Amino acid sequence: MKAEVIAVGSELLTPTHIDTNSLFITERLNQLGIELQGKSVAADDRTALRTIVTDALRRSDLLILTGGLGPTDDDLTRDVVSDLINAPLEYHAEIFEAIEKRFASRGLKVPEINRRQAMVPRGAAILANPNGTAPGLWIEHDAKRILLLPGPPRELKPMLERVIEERLASVAGATRLFRRVLRITGQSESSVEEKMQPLYARWLCAPVRIVTTILASLGQIELHLTAAAETSDEGIRALDAAVEEVKHALGRDLFSVNGQTMQEVVGDLCRAGSLRISAAESCTGGLVMTRLTEVPGSSDYVDRGVVVYSNQSKTELLGVPADLISAHGAVSEPVAEAMASRMAEIAGTDLSVGITGIAGPTGGTPEKPVGTVMIAAAWRRDGKPETRVRTFRFVGGREMIRFQASQAALDMLRRWILEAAP
Ligand code: ATP
């Protein structure tokens, strides 16, 4: 079944509103094994909407429109669809009565313009909307199915769930789609792609076919694996086997096999090893701590963090020797190491990181250009902290550099914990 989504609303064509309904619809359709042919955003304009719906009807078997079912003149979805399929609009008194009741329950009189919402193309099935005034509509026309859903997400979501249960699940094929998001760090997109190519080719011909998409984002590469299978057992088994192959191909650079973020992965490792963690941050301004503490339950392993931005604060709060800073500069490996090890000692944690760098846009020098970040990890075993330190050269603007530094710091901890694991 070929499907297409059309989000209707001129506000969705401005810089202030995003069409999120189509993401939710796509996710739910994919779970039924239905893939999208395309999607569009249409203005509240009769001609534009008519053109888009006409094209989509030519291409697809299932068309889902969201929005434009309200009572005002610019809500045109009902009119345009009724016109296109030659199904005249008919007044349904019971819809208007339900709207009247909704208004009355708030002590209000329903405006006359709401009568428009009681107009239904002949032959359409009415989908009740317990969360709003606009009912949804299900239309079957020339072997095509057209679904009209209200725009507000809180009205659309429960309505779509009911349509899936009552109508769509039975017409979708037996095949369902199962997804897995894998995340990789420490390799470029092209190097991941090169190692993955032989696997892609094999997976495409496997009994349970797996399609992959590779996406580069800041500080990580994502691989999305989609398996088409008839049962969840089959789908999950195929994905599990595929993940094992990726582990083999990419090794420790593969840090997440089930959509977990870096901070969740590090958190799980700390919890499993009963390790407590602290951080001393300069150029990341607390981003490592923010990310770690975003994870519910992180108090199991997060102890504390300090932001030591000035040289004075590095000395006052952490006891980093002032002459170490003047000898090497604040952005240097010895200072990063001192930050991490002093932090671990002061906090009494097993692990700590120290981050110092130049996030820019100013402050770079020929030897230490913008994007230079020194990251140290410390591990206190038998009292004395052991440290590891690396110099990174990140590219991008200030926010990008800060994020990549936080990612690299968390990744250093992750790799060290894994290495030390029995
Ligand atoms: P109503 O009866 O509430 O007027 P409607 O079907 O006419 O419903 P719209 O008026 O088009 O819906 O949109 C109402 C609100 O729903 C918008 O202000 C917006 O906040 C939200 N909305 C509409 N379409 C989308 C979309 N595609 N993605 C996310 N939100 C949306």
Boltz pocket constraint, residues with backbone or C-beta under 6 A from the ligand:
constraints:
  - pocket:
      binder: B
      contacts: [[A, 7], [A, 8], [A, 9], [A, 12], [A, 18], [A, 19], [A, 20], [A, 21], [A, 22], [A, 66], [A, 67], [A, 68], [A, 69], [A, 70], [A, 71], [A, 75], [A, 132], [A, 133], [A, 134], [A, 149], [A, 150], [A, 151], [A, 152], [A, 153]]
      max_distance: 6.0
